[in-house]
Amino acid sequence: MPPLTAKNPAGAAAVLPPPAPMGEISPHIAQWLGGAFTALVTPFQHDRIAQKTFADFVDWQIDDGARGLVTGGALGEAATLSPRERLRLVEIAVETADGRVPVIAATGTNCTAETIELTRAAQAAGASAALVVAPYYSRPGQEGLFRHFCAVAREVDLPLLVENDPGRTAIHVTPDTMARLAAIPNIVGMADWTDASRRPGSPALPENFIRLDCEDDSAALSRLAGGRGALSAVANLAPRLAAELHRAADAADWPRAAALQRRLRPLFDALSREEGPGPIKYALSLLRPGFAPHLRLPLVAIRHETAGAIVAALTETGLPHQATEK
């Protein structure tokens, strides 16, 4: 496969820059890397990325309060996207956001060299940071994990978040390994899919090392325990409510944060009936006419019972929707 190239904001092809030395990251990162970042789903039409729909979706997310956006992650069906499709999502998001919010590109694969190439391409496309998942399927040991993330960090001058998602990757980045990675200047934080209430104690991490939670139903608990924000699935449907929850946490208004989490709980429960982006896409097809709920195989349409639960949850949460028969 020829090297990936990215388009600059003017639309011209940009040759990827050479590897950049690892350097100090600007302190301003801590000011924007927090709150509710929407883990965007990817719309399809005729098995291709629906680019106009995606751009409109990004625009609506920003207008409705999203603090930032994540493209091409697990909920974006990264496993079924080609590297060029993943890069195109970054380009569309960056072009549409136009500096209004940061865009984090999910660039992780189970191949170190491919991860480096995609991360460099995302940097050239204007991504603000990269989300790098632990290498699934390969399942290296902790030393292999450490060297994988080190190799990526050495090749880009971009803030990196280590994604710990053992439920999907079958490998866990241990607290000891995370502490080693936190010493690398441009590894600025982690995105954690594990249950906030069951996480083991961690060695001391730098004070400015950022932890983002990925389980919406424990967002308030994670913030109370020192987390800085979330990569949120429910924000695909309710970006304003998700943003308000995290603004309440920023202000240490825990009663307000808890109340917002209770309001969103019907959605948490309905979306968790089935894994993956299927429930979110179905809900979006009710909230945003024109957003088709299509999935790429091996994912298939959600069950009728799940669809009914989603309709009920949207109603209970107070989100206006176009209820239809599935």
N, C-alpha and C positions, 0 to 999 in steps of 0.2 A: 504494500500500500504506500503511495507517495506521502511525503510529510504533510501533516495538517497545516493549513494556513487559516488565518482569521481575517475578517474584514474589520477595518477601522471604522469609526463612526460615520465617516464620509462615504463608506461603502467600497473603498478601494481595497484590493488585496494587500495584506501586510505580511512580509516575510517574518517568520518567528525570530525573536532575538536570540543571541547565543546564550548559553547558560550563565546565569548571574551568580556572583559569589554570595554566600549567606551573609546577611548584614543585620544591623539593628533595625527593628520595626518601630515606626513612629508611634509615640505615645497616644496619638489621637485615635488609634484603633479601638481602645477601650471605650471611647465615647460613642462609637457607632455600632460596635459588635455586641448587641444586647437587645432585649425586648423580643417581640414576636417576629421571627423570620418565617415566611410561608414556604413550606416544602412543596413546591408547585407540582401538580399533576401535568401530564402532557396530553393535549387534545390530538386526536387522530381523525382523519377523514380519508376513506379509501386506503387505509393502512399507511398513510403518509402523515407527517406532522402537519396539522392544520395551522399554518403559520399566522394567518390573519386572526384566527380565533385565539391563538396563544398571545399575540401582541395585545389584543383587546382585553384579555384576561389579566395580563400584567398591568395594563393601564388601570383597570378597575381595582385591582389589588392596592395599587399605590393611592389612588383617589380615596379608597375606603380605609386607609390607615395602616397598611402593612409597613413595618419598620424596615424590612429588607426581604429579599427573595432568594430562594435556592432552586437552581435548575438541574435537571438530569440526575436526581437522586433516586433512591429506591421507589418512592411514591411517583416519580416521574417515569417509571418503567425503564430505568437505565439498562437493565439486563437485556432488553429487546431493542435498544437503540444502537446504531452504529456510532463510531467515534465522530464522524462528520455530523450526524444528527445531534449528538450531545453538544458539539461545538455550535451548531446553528441555534440551539435553544439559548445558549449564552449570548450569542450575537443579538438575537431578537430582544432578549430581556434587557441587555445593556442599552441598545438603541432606543427602546421604548421608555425605559426608566430615565434616560437622559440626565443622569446625575441626581435624580430626586431621591433615590434610595440605593443602598449598596446591593450588588448582585453577587452571591456566592455560587460558584460553579462546582458541582459535584464531579470530580474527575477521577475518582478511585476505580481501579480495576484489580484483577488478581495478577497482573503482569507489571513489574516495576517500570520497565522501559516504556510501555504503553501509557502508564499513569503519568510519567514524566512528560511525554509528548503531548498528552491531552491537557495537562496542567499548564504547560508553556503556551499552548494554543489559547487556552482560556485567559491567561494573563494578557496575551496580545490582543484579545477581543475586548479587553477592558474590565474583566471580572475584578471585584474588590478583594476577593479571597477565594480559596479553594477548600472544598470538603473532600477529604481523602479517607475512604473506608478501608478497614483492615482487609487484606487480600483473602477473599472468599475462595473456596475450592482448594487453593494451594495449601491453606492452613499451615503456615510456617509456625515455628516455635517463637518464643518471645524475643530471642536474639534476631531471628529473621525479620520479625515485625519491626524491631528497632532499626535495623539496617535498611529496610524498605522505606520507612518514613524519612530516615536520614538522607537517603539517596534522592528522594523527591525534593526535600528541603534544600539540598545543595544546588539543585538545578534551576530553581526559580527564585525570584525576588518578590515573593507574594506571601501574604499571611496564609498559614495553613491551619485547618482544624482537623484533628484526628477523629474519625467517626468510629465509635465503638458500638457495634450492632451484632452481638453474638447470636441473636435469634435468627438472623439471615446468613451470617458468614460462618457460623459454627466455630468461631474463634474469638477469644476475649483478650482485649488489651488490658493487662493487669495493672493495678495501681503502681507497682514498682516500675514497669515499663513506661507508663505515662509520666512518671516523675523524671525518668531519664530523658524522654522526649521533650519535656517542658524546659529543659536546659538549652534547647536549640532555639536560637533567637526568633526565627520566623515560624515556628510552631507555636501559635499563640493561644490555642485552646483545644477543647474537645467537645464533641457532640455525642451524648450518651443516650442509648436506647434502653438501658437497663432500668429496673424498677428503683426509683429514688429511695424508697423506704428500705431496700434490701442491699444497698451497695456496701461493700466492705470498706473499712477505714482506709484512707489513702495516705501515703507519705506526704510530707509537706510539699506543696506546690508553690511556685512563685505567686505573690499576691495578685499580680495582674494576669495570671493565667485564667482564661475564660472557660467556664463550663456552661454549655447549653443543653437543656433537656430535650428529649425527642418524644416523650410520652405526655400527651396533652392532659391526661387525667391526673398527673402528679405535678403539673406546672407550678402551682402555688407552693406546694411542699418543697419543690426543688429551689424555688426562689428564696424561701424562708431559710433553706440550708446553705445559701450562698451562691446559688446559680445566677447567671447573668441574663438568661432568657431562654428561648426555645426555638427549635426547628419544628414548626407546628403544622400538623395535618389539618386540624379543624379550621385553621386560618384560611384554607382554601375556600371555605364556605362563609366564614364570619371573621374577616380580617379586622373589622373595627372592634368587635368584642374581644378578640384575642389581644389586640394592641392595648385596649383599655385594661385588661387583666394585668398585663406586664407594667403598664404605667402606674397602676395601683401598687404593684410590688416595688417599683422604683421609689415610690413615695412612702414605703413601709405602711401603706394603708391595707393591712391584712384583712380586715373585715370586708372591705370592698373587693379585694382579690378573691376571697373565698366566695363571696356572693356571685361574682362573675363565673367562677368555676362551677358553682352549683347550677347556674343558668345554662351553661354549656354541656352539663353532664348528659342530658338525653342524647345529644349528638355524639359524645364520646362513646356511649353505650351502643348506639345504633351503628356507628362506623366500625366498631370492633367486632361486629357479628361475623365479618369475613375479612380475611387478610388482604392487604394491598390497596391499590387505588380504586378498585371497582365501586365500593360504596360512595367514595368521594365524588367520582365522576357522575354517578347516578344522581346524587344530590345536586351537583352543579347543573345537570341537565334540567332540573326543576327550577333552580334559582336563576339561571342564565339561558334562556331559550337560544338555541344555536350552538350551545356547547354539547356536542354529542358524547354519550357515555361509552364510546367504543374503546375496547382494550385490544392489545396485541396478544396473540397466543404465546405462551400457554394459558394466559389469564382469560377468563370467560365472564359473561354477564352474571350479575348477582342474582341470588334466589329471590323469588316472589316475597317470601317472608321478610327478608332483609329490606327490600324496597318499601314494604309497608311500614316497617319500623323507622325508616329514614323519613318518610312523609310525616309520620307522627312526631318525630323528634324535631323536624323543621318547624312544625306548627307550635309545639310546646316551647321551643326556644324563641319564637316570635320572629322568625325569618320569613318574609313573604315569598311564596313559591307558587309554581304552576303545577298542582298535583295532577298526575296523569296515571293511567293504568300502565303497568309495566308489560 
